[in-house]
């Protein structure tokens, strides 16, 4: 698939965070019109879980980021930036991803609209 036709979540996250692109054309299919960093964040964690052989349904996301970007401290956003940098090259960084999976439990504890209030 041509790079100019598809954006992987990790690169979309990094490009939005670094101001290289505006995020509004990155959308997530929900009734809330989620776009930008919020959309990239959801897909970033879906990709991460899939790479760890834990494919999850699209409504699931890590509990600590469930309420969206506005509820995440800058320090944690930088941690997610690091995850995105590693996810941008998963073949080269699989051992690092596995280490994060095994040590950063907050990235694995999931929730969904079925468990939370909308």
Helices and strands as residue ranges (DSSP letters): H 9-17, G 23-25, H 36-51, E 61-62, G 63-65, G 69-71, H 74-87, H 94-103, G 105-107, E 110-111
